[in-house]
Amino acid sequence: MKDQDHVRPRTRLYLITPPQIADVDDFVATLETALEAGDVACLQIRMKTPDGEIDEAATRTVAAAVTDLSQARGVAILINDSPELAMELGADGVHVGWDDMPVKQVRALVGKDMIIGATAKNSRHVAMQAGEAGADYVAFGAFYPTATKDGTVAASPELLEIWQESMEIPCVAIGGITVENAAPLVTAGADFLAVSAGVWNYPDGAPAAVIAFNRLLDELAAG
């Protein structure tokens, strides 16, 4: 349960790769400039086949290209869906989805040191179960419509408020988040903003998006 004297740290940016990357070298160059532009907590490598399954070959390729440069900047690398790949690739953690391996089983597999994140959609019950099973954070959403991921359900900012009031485990807000619509989620209690298209498809480029997000987060933290 939450310590009532707990002061919530400033919200941070949590990047997710595009589901497909046509040119890895181009993406690496974009990522490098984005990470140099401002604070980023982590990068989730989420590579999908056209039918929505994990693309293991693409995951390996992208991880090999971005892990060292990200970790050198203090940015944690998380692998989506596969704890086995996360261990193989030297990642800092794994994010498991709603229908993936149970968190307790993942923790037994990866050990005590690897970060585990778990999708909770719009369910506090699922989130609490994940926390009890050993997850380091839970992800709520989708808060806004998103074209990046299929099968999402709508979540309300009130969910973040209730979570912050009662639970210690950090929460991630996900789903269609942009610089323009992020503020209510930060105010409600998101510890991290998980963003994909809102950075990679930003009209002025990914570095400008990272700058804009961090400016917003600084302003909101300052009150």
PEDAFEN-V930176 format. One record per residue. RES is the residue in three letters. SS is DSSP state (H for helix, E for strand, - for the rest). Layout:
res-><RES,RES>
ss-><SS,SS>
This chain:
res-><MET,LYS,ASP,GLN,ASP,HIS,VAL,ARG,PRO,ARG,THR,ARG,LEU,TYR,LEU,ILE,THR,PRO,PRO,GLN,ILE,ALA,ASP,VAL,ASP,ASP,PHE,VAL,ALA,THR,LEU,GLU,THR,ALA,LEU,GLU,ALA,GLY,ASP,VAL,ALA,CYS,LEU,GLN,ILE,ARG,MET,LYS,THR,PRO,ASP,GLY,GLU,ILE,ASP,GLU,ALA,ALA,THR,ARG,THR,VAL,ALA,ALA,ALA,VAL,THR,ASP,LEU,SER,GLN,ALA,ARG,GLY,VAL,ALA,ILE,LEU,ILE,ASN,ASP,SER,PRO,GLU,LEU,ALA,MET,GLU,LEU,GLY,ALA,ASP,GLY,VAL,HIS,VAL,GLY,TRP,ASP,ASP,MET,PRO,VAL,LYS,GLN,VAL,ARG,ALA,LEU,VAL,GLY,LYS,ASP,MET,ILE,ILE,GLY,ALA,THR,ALA,LYS,ASN,SER,ARG,HIS,VAL,ALA,MET,GLN,ALA,GLY,GLU,ALA,GLY,ALA,ASP,TYR,VAL,ALA,PHE,GLY,ALA,PHE,TYR,PRO,THR,ALA,THR,LYS,ASP,GLY,THR,VAL,ALA,ALA,SER,PRO,GLU,LEU,LEU,GLU,ILE,TRP,GLN,GLU,SER,MET,GLU,ILE,PRO,CYS,VAL,ALA,ILE,GLY,GLY,ILE,THR,VAL,GLU,ASN,ALA,ALA,PRO,LEU,VAL,THR,ALA,GLY,ALA,ASP,PHE,LEU,ALA,VAL,SER,ALA,GLY,VAL,TRP,ASN,TYR,PRO,ASP,GLY,ALA,PRO,ALA,ALA,VAL,ILE,ALA,PHE,ASN,ARG,LEU,LEU,ASP,GLU,LEU,ALA,ALA,GLY>
ss-><-,-,-,-,-,-,-,-,-,-,-,E,E,E,E,E,-,-,-,-,-,-,-,H,H,H,H,H,H,H,H,H,H,H,H,H,H,-,-,-,-,E,E,E,E,-,-,E,-,-,-,-,-,E,-,H,H,H,H,H,H,H,H,H,H,H,H,H,H,H,H,H,-,-,-,E,E,E,E,E,-,-,H,H,H,H,H,H,-,-,-,-,E,E,E,E,-,-,-,-,-,-,H,H,H,H,H,H,H,H,-,-,-,-,E,E,E,E,E,E,E,-,-,H,H,H,H,H,H,H,H,H,H,-,-,-,E,E,E,E,-,-,-,-,-,-,-,-,-,-,-,-,-,-,-,-,H,H,H,H,H,H,H,H,H,H,-,-,-,E,E,E,E,E,-,-,-,-,-,-,-,-,H,H,H,H,H,H,-,-,-,E,E,E,E,-,H,H,H,H,-,-,-,-,-,H,H,H,H,H,H,H,H,H,H,H,H,H,H,H,H,H,->
